[in-house]
Amino acid sequence: MTANPLPVLAAHAAGWRDRPWPAGLEHQARRALLDWFAATLPGTLSPPATLLAAALADERGEGGAVCYVDGRRGGARHAALLNAVASHAVEFDDIHRDSGLHPGSPTIAAALAVAQAQGAGMDGLLRAMAAGYEVGGRVALAVQPSHYRHWHTTATVGTLAAATAAALLLDCDAARIGHAIALSATMAGGLQGAFRGEGMSKPLHPGHAAEAGVLAARAAAAGVTGAPDVLHGPAGFAAATSDSTGRWEDALEGLGERFVIGAITVKNHGCCGHIFPALDGLVALRAQRPFRPEEVESLQVAGYRATAEMCDRPVVASAEEARFSTQYCVAALLHLGAVRLDAFRPERLSDPALRAFMPKVSVSLAPELADAYPRRRAARLRLALADGTVLEHEQPIRKGDPEDPLTDAELDAKFHELAEPVLGAAAAEALRRAIREGGALPGLLVRDPRGAR
């Protein structure tokens, strides 16, 4: 029978309270926080975050946690929920590639809300983030890849990551962190079917994960206990959501030596990450032989299972669907030069040129690429041009993956691109400097109407 992973993970998480920062890792945690704000701020301006903020305004409660959707303070659970929803809305949030988890959305939303409510400083927040990323990433590794057939990892495992971070900030010891993780495991949920079609469900997944994580941590801090075998037991989290009771030996390998928050993919496109290999491959093909969109006769994209099953959408009716359509994102890249926020504005979604191009793109499954998922996310492209030229390319990694990370300058540029339309240039730069160098937590942010579009 598998040894119990829960006390091992809880003890590791508790150690983040005072362990020395491994070389370079605090810098990586600050990068993660900066990237979270970059992804979150544009999401605060649009549904579903704005709709939920209005619907839940009477449930704000008292407290010092900042809800960045409406710019007001309140209870930590309220802020964690709404900020996490906003952070996932425009599909620019980070990824732990090897486990398929978007750790930042639920983990940082929960940790920042609790840290603000507790009056913690930047170091406490960053340590809680590192602990949450580690537990979340390791649990996700234990249940993947089969977990991802039906479950959204960010919704499910994200709950455990959020609970871990919140519990550390609430001064829980290892035993109570374990109870927080155990309690959160039975609160976790989030279905693939919620975002394979229409609707706004997907951003609600990390929102629920963040809120439930804070609830689990608060409960554990108050003495509520969880089931000790809930992760690996015969009726536990892994057994219920994957094809086994968990690959825990592999998942825990290198614990305390290699760190999830130091191996994060920072998104370089504003869409589903399963489309990135096709987009990056297309950039490589265009560098090899420049061409115009009107010269393209056809583009065949062969990818791994998630690309083929989730992102083969030849017809889209909303921005949410377009962000998961290889056909639309390829058309946007070639016609607009990039897949950023502008690509999903209403006038772009109805652009006849983009709509006319989409049928030229086909998506299929390459079994050998599927076998390498999730640690390798590749795509094979075959591009046929009107003059008879055929270009082929295999894109083995994505820009932003640990093997080809965004530089600090590139991440700063991404942050300013996404934050300035919300805050204005001066406030965005002040926030960037506070995150990069400061010792105090970010607090209330004032939107500058001169910076808004």
N, C-alpha and C positions, 0 to 999 in steps of 0.2 A: 504494500500500500504506500502511496506517496506520502513522504514526510510533510508535516503541516507547514505551509509557506507563510501563514499569517503572522506568527510571532517573529519570524525572520524579517519580514518586510516592516513590521511595526518597530522592531528594534533599530533597524536601519533608519527609518524615518525619524525616530526620536533622537538619533545621533546628530541630525542636522542642526539641532538647537545650538551646539557649541563646537562642532568639529571644525578644524582649520579648513578654509576653502582650498580645494585642490587647485593646482596651477591653472589659471585662465578661466576657471569655472564661474566665478562671480561675474566676470565680463560676459560670459555666455548667458547667465541669468538676466543681466541687464539688457542684453540684446533681445531676449524673449519678452521682457516687459515692454520694451520699446515697440516691438513688432505687434504685441497685443493691442497697444493703443492705436497703432496704425490701422489695424483691422477693425477695431471697435468704433472709432470716431465716426467714420462714414455710416456705419450701421445704426448709429444713434438717431439719424435723420430720417429713417425709412421704416416701413412695416417689415416684419411684425413687431419690432421693438417699440415703435411709437404707439401702435394699437394697444399693446399690452400695458405700456406705461399709463395710458389713459384708463384702461379697464381696471387696473390695480391701484390707482392713485389713493383710494381710501384704505389700502392695506399697507401703506408705507411704513408706519410705525415710527418709533423714536429711535434715534441713534446717530452715529457719526459717519456711517458708510455713505459714500457718494454714488448716487444713480446718475450715470453720465448721459442717460437718455433724456432726462428732463432737468438735470443740473441741480438736484436737490438732495439733501441728506436724509437718511432714515435708517431703518433696520438693515442688518447685514444680509438677511435672506432675501429681502426685497431687492437690494442693490445687486447682489450676486446673480439673481435670476435675470433681471433686465439687462445688466451689462454683458452677461454671457450670451444672451440672445443677440444683442447688437454685435458682439464680436465675431459671430459666425454668419452674419447676414450677407456680407458681400464676398465671402469665400476667399479671404486673404489671410486667414489665420494659419498658424504653424502646424507642422506635421511631424510626428515621430514615424519615419518611413518604415522601419523594421517591424513595428507593431500595428501600424494603421491607425494610430490614435492621433487626434488633434488635441494635444494636451493643454495648450494655452487657454482656449476658450473657457472651459469649466474651471480649470485649476487656478488661473490668475484671477478670474472674476470672483471666485470664492475667497481666495487668499487676500486679495486687495480689500474686499469688503470687510472681512473680519479684522484685518490689520488696521484699517481706518477706525473701525468701531472700538478696537482695543487700545488705540493710541500707540501702535507699534511704529518702529522706524523702518527705513529701507532695508537694513540688513536682515531684520526679522522676516520681512516680506520675501526677500530673495531666497532665504533659507527654506521657508515654507514652500515656495515654488519648486525648489530643487527636490524636496522630499516628495511633493505631490507628483511631479513629473516622473520620479524614479519608481514609485509604487504603481502609478498608472501604466507606465511603459512596460514594467515587468509583468504585471497581471495580463496586459494585452498580449504580450509575447506568449504567455502560457496558453492562451485560448485561440490564437490565430493559427492558420488562416481560416479554419472552419467557422469560427465565430462570425466572420464577415459575410457569410452566406445569407443570414437573416437579420443580423443585429448590426446596429450602428455603434461602433466601438466608442466613439466620442460620447455618446449618450449613456452607454452602459459602464464601461471602464472609467470614463470621465467622472462618474459619480464617486468612485473610490479615490481617484486622484484628488478631487476637490475636498473630500472628507479628510484625507491625510493632511493636506496643507492647512485646512482650517483647524484641525485638532492640534497641530504643532503650535499654532498661534494662540490657541486657548490653553497652553501650558499643560497639555495632557502628557503623561508619561507613556512609556512604551505599551504598557498594558491597556491604557485607555485609548491610545491611538489604534491599537488592535481592535478594540471594541468599535471605534468609529468606522474603521474599514469594514468590519463585519456587518454593522448596521447598514452601512451604505450599500453593501452588496445586494441586500434584499430589497432595496429601494430602486435599484438600477433598471432601466428599460429604454427602449428606443429601436424602432423597427426599420429595416431597409425599405419596406414598402411605403413608409411615410414620405420618402423623397424620390422614389423612382418614377413618380408621375407628377401631377399638379399639386399645388398647395404650398403653404408656408411652414410646414411642420419642422423641417430640418433645423433651423436656428433655435427652435424650442428645445431641441435635444440637449445641447450644452447648458441652456438655461435651467432646465429641470435638474440636470446633473449638478450644477453649481449650488442651486438652492437645496437639493436633497443632501448634498455633501455637507453643507453648513448645518443642516438639521441633524445629521448623523453625528457630527463632531460636537455640537452643543449637547446632544443627548448623552454621548459618551462622557463628556466633561462633567455632566451632572450625575453620573453613576449608572446610566443605563448600559446593560451588557448585551453583547451580540453572540451569535453561535460560533464557537471556536473552529469548527470545521466547515464554515460556510463557503470558503474558496475552493477546497479540494475534495470535500466529502461526496459521497455517492449521490446526494440530492442537492449539491451545492452549486455555486455560480458557474464553475467551469463545466460541470456535467450538464447543467441546464442549457448552456449557451454555446457549447462546442461539441466536438465528437469524442471527447474524453474527459477525464477528471483533471486535465491540465498537464502541460509539458513543463512542470515546475523546475526540474533540474536544469533544463536549457534556459528557462526564463531567468533564473537566479544566478546564472554563471556570470562571474565578474562583478557581482554586487559589491559596491564599495571601491571598485577599481575603475570601472567604466560607467559613465553617467549619462542618463537619458537627456538631460538638459544641455549637454555638450554635443549631442548628435542629432540636432533638430534640423529639419528642412524648413527654410523660410521661403514662403511662396513668392514667385516672381511673376505670376499671372493671376488675375482675379477670377478664377474659375475652379472647377473640380481638379484636384491634383492628378487624377487618373488621365486627364487630357494632356498634362504637361509634356510627356515624352513626345507626343505627336507635334506639339507646338515647337518645342526645342529642336526636334528633328527637321521641321520645316524651315526654321531659321538657318540651320546648318546647310540644307539643300539650297536655299536661296543665296547663301554665301558662296557655295560651290559654283552655282550657275544662276546669276540673277535673272528673274522673270517677273512679269506682271500678272496680276490675277486673271486678266482676260486671255492669257496664253495657256492657262491650265485646262486640259481636257478632262483629267481625272486624277484623284488622289486616293490611293488605297492605304488605309491604316490598319495594321495588324498589331494587336496588343494583348495584354493579359486579361484575365477574366473580368475584372471590374470595369476595365475600359470597354470591353465588348458588350457586357450585360447592362451597364449603368449609363454609359456615355454615347451609345449609338442612338441618337435622337435626330432623325432627319427633318422633323417638324417640331417647332417650338412655339408656344403661345405666351410665354412670360419670361421675365428676367431669370426667375428661379430655374425654369427649364433650360434656358439658353446657357446658363453657367454649367450645365451638365450635358451639353450637346457638343460632341467633337465637331460635327458639321458646322454648327454656328461659330464656334470659337476659331476654327481654322479660317472660315470666311472673314471673321473680324480681324484676325491677325494679318491676313494678306491685304485687306482693304483699308484697315485703319492703322496698321503698323504695330499694334499692341493689343493685348486683351486686358484692359484696365477698366475702371469704373465707366468710362465713356461708352464702352462697347455695349453696355446693357441699359442705356437710356432708351426711352420709348421710341425716339426718332431713329435710333440705330436698329432696334428690333424690327421695325417696319421698313427698313431700307431695302428697296428692290434689288440693289446690286448684291447685297449679302444673301437675300432670299434666293436669288437666281443661282448663286454659287453653291449653295448647300447640297443640291443633288449630285454635284460632282464628287463628293466625298463619301467613301464607303468605309465601314468599320467591320473588322472580323477578329476572330480569336486565333492567336498563334500558340498552340499547346505548350511549346517549349518555353515561351515567355511566361505563360500561366504557371508553370511548374516552379519558376524562380521567384514568384511573388510571395510575400511582400517585400523581401529584402532587396530585390532587384525589380525596378519598374522601368521597363523598356518598351520601345515601339519600333516596328519596321514600316518604312514608308516606301511606296512606289508611286512616283509622280510622272504622269504622261503630259507632255506639252503639245501644242497644236502643230509644231513643226516636225513632230515625230520623235523628238528627244524623250528618252525615258531615264529618269534619275531614281536611284535606289539608295536607301540609307537606313542603318539601324542606330537608333538613339539609345545608348545604354543607361544613361542617368539623366537627371533633370537639373537644370540650373537651380541652385538653392539647396540641393542635397548636400550631405556632409562632404562628399567628394568634390563638389564644385559650389562652395557656399557663396552667398552674397557677402561681399566685403562690408566692412563697417560703413564705408562711404556709400555703397549701394543700398544698404539697409536704411541709412539716414535719408537718402534720396526717396526711398519708398515711403518712409514715415512722413516726410514733408509733403509729398504728393497727395497723400491720403488725409493728413491732418490739417493742412493749411486751408482747404476749402471750408472746414468746420470752425477752426479757431482763429484763422488769420496767421500771417507769417510770424509776427513777433511772439505771440502766445505759443505757437507750435515750437519755435526755437527754444523758448524758455522751458517748455515741457521736455523737449529732447535733452537739454543740458541737465535738467533735474534728474532724469532717468539715467543718463550716462554717468553722471558724476556725483549726484547728490546723496545726502544721508537721510533726508526726510521723504515721507510718502507724497506722491501726487495727491492733490486734494480737489477742490472744486475748480472747474475750468469754465471760463466765460467765453461764449461763442462771439466771434467778431463778425457782425453783418457785412463788413467790407471784405471779409475773406470767404463768405459763403457764396455758393453758386446755385 
